[in-house]
Amino acid sequence: MAHPKKFIPLAAILTAAFLYWLFRPFFPNRSWTNITSQLSVLQDHLQTTQGSKYSFLPEASREKVQSPFVPGIPKAIGEPYSKMLVVPRTTEEDVDWIYENFANDPYMNYSIYTVDDEESELHPPRNKGHEVMVYISYIIDNYNNLSDVNIFMHSHQFSWHNDDLLDNDAVQMISRLSSERVQREGYMNMRCHWHPGCPSWMHPGNVEEDINKQEEVMLAKAWSELFPLDPVPDILAQPCCAQFALSRERIQNLPLARYVFYRDWLLRTELSDYISGRVWEYLWQFVFTGNTIVCPAENICYCDGFGVCFGSELNYSEFMTRRGEVERLEEELSEWYNRMDTVRDFLKDDKLNEAAEIGMPEAGKDIELAAQIRDTKEWVEKRLQEAKEHGNVAMNRAIEAGRPWQDGDGF
């Protein structure tokens, strides 16, 4: 008599064949790939009904994020774009700047979520994950009713992480944003400057905590939960700080269930409000482009995105160097004044030795530095104004961005 263990492989094959025959009506396409997918759906359904921790994981993560994103096509010249500004806020944060600047724009709407007031007209299911919860909740709630351009921004009008060349002003960023570039690219980070965030910022493989990037050591685990079919990348990079614009098509390129899954993860994760929000800061570009590193050239971002065109990367670099020179000169002048004040205080208190040790600053240096600052500032301001005027011409934007252009194109 044969040993029973010898029949195990045969029994497994027969069982699989029986299951295939039993569920054959569910398999309209007889390819092995489709059969595997259908069996996986059945298995996921059973796991869900049995109380899987991440109930949306089966369907939402069926495919890799790197689905074929394709460039969008801008509208005909002169045809307007509908826009939606999505902003999370707390009850203490002032968002009057939104109403004051965009209330009369017939093509601009806004959805302002108050995260710490459940009685407000718009509020997320939970105040967790900072802006992430609001951004994803808006997409879920409006998936089938999206504007052409969807702008996701923080609640402060002025902030260091807004674009420097637009006076760190959210109003200028929103007003100057090129709807055509958003339509073409699908996803556009609203911040042009690379630092912080590019070109190599987050390293999910790191196990030692960096005080400036506390979320880094959490990224690998979060990644494996959010994107189980995609290998953990070596680098995640894009300009900070979770402010971006999306076309309707790019949002809808992913199924609604994917966003539900992302929000479900955010609601269930044991990561803190702060860390879970920071984790997502360097995931958005992957979700909406399929790329782990999205660091467009700063001059192209400014030119094609906001109509501030210096003509070339070299010209932009020269401008930024001169702009940095202003800061250096101002620091040097401040040090001159501080040194002069210190010496005068010592002399006033008859502390001659201390005054001599420091030494009087160079006479007339303050006048020289002030003149250099004035001249350099004038050059910088003039060049910036010229860049904005240069960017008003559609052909100039196209040339600097390196994209095709023909007479009559209005973008």
C-alpha positions, 0 to 999 in steps of 0.5 A: 500500500502506498504511503499516504503522503505520496498522494498529497501533491495529487490531492492538491492538483485535484482540489485546484482543478475542482475549485477552478471548475466550481468558480469557472463562471467567474472567469470569462477570460481563460488566461492564467493571469486573469484566473489568478486575479479572479482567485485573488479577488475571491481570497481577498473577499474571504479575508475581508469578511473575516475581519481583515485589518485593512479591509480595503487592501485587497481591491485597492492594491490590486495593481501597482501604482505605476499605471500608465500615466499619460500627459493631458491635452490643454483646452483650446485657446481662450477656453477657461478652466474650472478650478478648486482650491482645497485647504485644511485649516484649524479654527484659529487660522485665518483664511480670509485671504481666500475670500478676499482674493478669489470670491469674485473669480467665476472659475475658482471655487474653494473647499475649506475643511475645518479639521478641529470642528465637527460642526463645521460645514466641511470637516474630515472624518478625523483630525489626523495626518495633517493635510493628508486626511483633508486632501484624500477626503476631498477626492473621495467626496468629489471623485465624480465631480472634480474641477479641471484643476484641483489645487491643494494648499495650506491655510497660510497666505505667507509662509517660508515654504511658498515660492520665494520669487512670488514673495512667499505669497499663496495668492500669487502662486494660485493666481499665476499657476498655469492651468495648461501645465497642470493639464499637461503634467497631471501633477505639479508641485506648487513649490519650485525650489528644491530645498528641502526635498531634492534631489535625494531626501528620504532614504526609506532604508535608513534605520537611524533616526535623523532629527530633521527627518523623523519620519524617514525610519517609518517610511519602509513599513508605511510603504509596504502597507500602502504599496504592497506590490511595489518594492521599497525605493532607495530614495524618495524626493520632491520639493517639500511641503505637500502643496500641489495641483492635479488635473481631474484626469490624473486623479481619476486615473486611479480608482476611487477604491485606492483613495478609500484604502489610503484614507483607511490606512491613515485612520488605522495606522498607529503612526502619530498625527505628525508622523503619518502626515510627514510620511505622506509628504514624500509619497504624493509624487509616487501616487500621482506620477509613479515616480519616486523622484520628481524634481523638475528644474527650478527655472522650468517650474517657475517659467512653465508653471508660473510665468516667471521666465529667465530664458535659461537655466544659466540665467536663472542660476545667475539671478539666484547667485546675485539674490544670494549675494544680497543676503550675504551682504546684509549679514555682513552689514549687520555684523558690522553694526553689531561689532560697532555697538559692542565696541561703543558699549565697552568704551562707554563702560571704560573697558578699553582692553575688551574694546581693543580686543574686538577692534573697531570695524573698518571705517566707511565699510558700512557705507560701502556695503549699503551701496552694494546692497542697494545696487544688487537689490535693484538688479535683482528686482529689475531682472525679476520683473523682466522675467515676469514680462518675458513669461507673459509670452507663450512662446518663451514659456514653451522654449524654456520648458523645451516643449513644442510650440507653434504660432497661435498656441496660447500656453 
